Amino acid sequence: MRIAVFGAGGVGGYFGGRLALSGNEVAFIARGSHLEAMRAGGLKVESIKGNFHVHPVEATDDPSEVGVVDAVIVAVKAWQVPEAALAMRPMVGASTVVLPLENGVEAPSQLAEVLGREHVLGGMCQIISFIAEPGLIRHTGVEPYIALGELDNRRSERVLRLHRTLVDAGISAEIPADITARMWEKFVFIASVSGMGAVTRATIGALREYPGTRKMLVRAIEEMVAVARALGVGLRDDIVERTMAFVDSLPYSSTASMQRNIMEGRPSELESQNGAVVRLGESVGVDTSLHSFIYNSLVLSEMKARGILG
């Protein structure tokens, strides 16, 4: 397949690299020193699943240079999705599908507003990875996994084709019965862990082991489950227990990318994660007191990181 990966960070770099390694034509949309390093020396990936190197690599900061592709994988930060949607239009033809691998649940609607709902799939991924240095992605935890599906859950030919392509690249991929529910399962985990980690500046291991923060983490998950169910999302009955079991399986030193961004004084996904929980909760009349506390505890530092607050 001809695939564009919009955002070549920890997520896009890893999955795009795997797709390129298996023979697909992959174009990476990147920028800055990371782009220059990829152009000069290719894309290197250090992974607990095995290191690999894609060289040469097609990389650009201009989507119009790429042209129309079969699929676009969207792997930018969540707040960048609306801007990315506008920028990727030269790559989206009549039969192009767009697969968001974002933290949060708002990306499909944001993409559909610009590109048309007919082009957009639902999607999510699981992986702990990041740019270790320009041109180098480091995958440190979690079995890499992608879920994808039509927003109405039809098992369409285009979804089946993209799924086959991912599996052939050695990626664990699934077409779940309900892609919206699967996206919310990820959202319930990542927003709770990210927010709690950012407020406490603690690792996931510390959060789950100290009784007080573990209780708060469970409460954060429960608030999100209540919001999802009020919105009609079909989460499983044991979602809280399953989410905490996943938390307990992660390396002790793990941290979420939003937490790392906040701790480093950089713009983060606060609005798309805990901010979204608060907004969605208000829209359906569900109390999200803990997420409101997390959001309002962090929003001033977020404003400072974005140059809004001195």
Rosetta blueprint (number, residue, H / E / L):
1 M L
2 R E
3 I E
4 A E
5 V E
6 F E
7 G L
8 A L
9 G L
10 G H
11 V H
12 G H
13 G H
14 Y H
15 F H
16 G H
17 G H
18 R H
19 L H
20 A H
21 L H
22 S L
23 G L
24 N L
25 E E
26 V E
27 A E
28 F E
29 I E
30 A L
31 R L
32 G H
33 S H
34 H H
35 L H
36 E H
37 A H
38 M H
39 R H
40 A H
41 G H
42 G L
43 L E
44 K E
45 V E
46 E E
47 S E
48 I L
49 K L
50 G L
51 N L
52 F E
53 H E
54 V E
55 H L
56 P L
57 V L
58 E E
59 A E
60 T E
61 D L
62 D L
63 P H
64 S H
65 E H
66 V L
67 G L
68 V L
69 V E
70 D E
71 A E
72 V E
73 I E
74 V E
75 A L
76 V L
77 K L
78 A H
79 W H
80 Q H
81 V H
82 P H
83 E H
84 A H
85 A H
86 L H
87 A H
88 M L
89 R H
90 P H
91 M H
92 V E
93 G E
94 A E
95 S E
96 T E
97 V E
98 V E
99 L E
100 P E
101 L L
102 E L
103 N L
104 G L
105 V L
106 E L
107 A H
108 P H
109 S H
110 Q H
111 L H
112 A H
113 E H
114 V H
115 L H
116 G L
117 R H
118 E H
119 H H
120 V E
121 L E
122 G E
123 G E
124 M E
125 C E
126 Q E
127 I E
128 I E
129 S E
130 F E
131 I E
132 A E
133 E E
134 P L
135 G L
136 L E
137 I E
138 R E
139 H E
140 T E
141 G E
142 V E
143 E E
144 P E
145 Y E
146 I E
147 A E
148 L E
149 G E
150 E E
151 L L
152 D L
153 N L
154 R L
155 R L
156 S L
157 E H
158 R H
159 V H
160 L H
161 R H
162 L H
163 H H
164 R H
165 T H
166 L H
167 V H
168 D H
169 A L
170 G L
171 I L
172 S E
173 A E
174 E E
175 I L
176 P L
177 A L
178 D L
179 I H
180 T H
181 A H
182 R H
183 M H
184 W H
185 E H
186 K H
187 F H
188 V H
189 F H
190 I H
191 A H
192 S H
193 V H
194 S H
195 G H
196 M H
197 G H
198 A H
199 V H
200 T H
201 R L
202 A L
203 T L
204 I H
205 G H
206 A H
207 L H
208 R H
209 E H
210 Y L
211 P H
212 G H
213 T H
214 R H
215 K H
216 M H
217 L H
218 V H
219 R H
220 A H
221 I H
222 E H
223 E H
224 M H
225 V H
226 A H
227 V H
228 A H
229 R H
230 A H
231 L L
232 G L
233 V L
234 G L
235 L L
236 R L
237 D L
238 D L
239 I H
240 V H
241 E H
242 R H
243 T H
244 M H
245 A H
246 F H
247 V H
248 D H
249 S H
250 L L
251 P L
252 Y L
253 S L
254 S L
255 T L
256 A L
257 S H
258 M H
259 Q H
260 R H
261 N H
262 I H
263 M H
264 E L
265 G L
266 R L
267 P L
268 S L
269 E L
270 L L
271 E L
272 S L
273 Q L
274 N H
275 G H
276 A H
277 V H
278 V H
279 R H
280 L H
281 G H
282 E H
283 S H
284 V H
285 G L
286 V L
287 D L
288 T L
289 S H
290 L H
291 H H
292 S H
293 F H
294 I H
295 Y H
296 N H
297 S H
298 L H
299 V H
300 L H
301 S H
302 E H
303 M H
304 K H
305 A H
306 R L
307 G L
308 I L
309 L L
310 G L
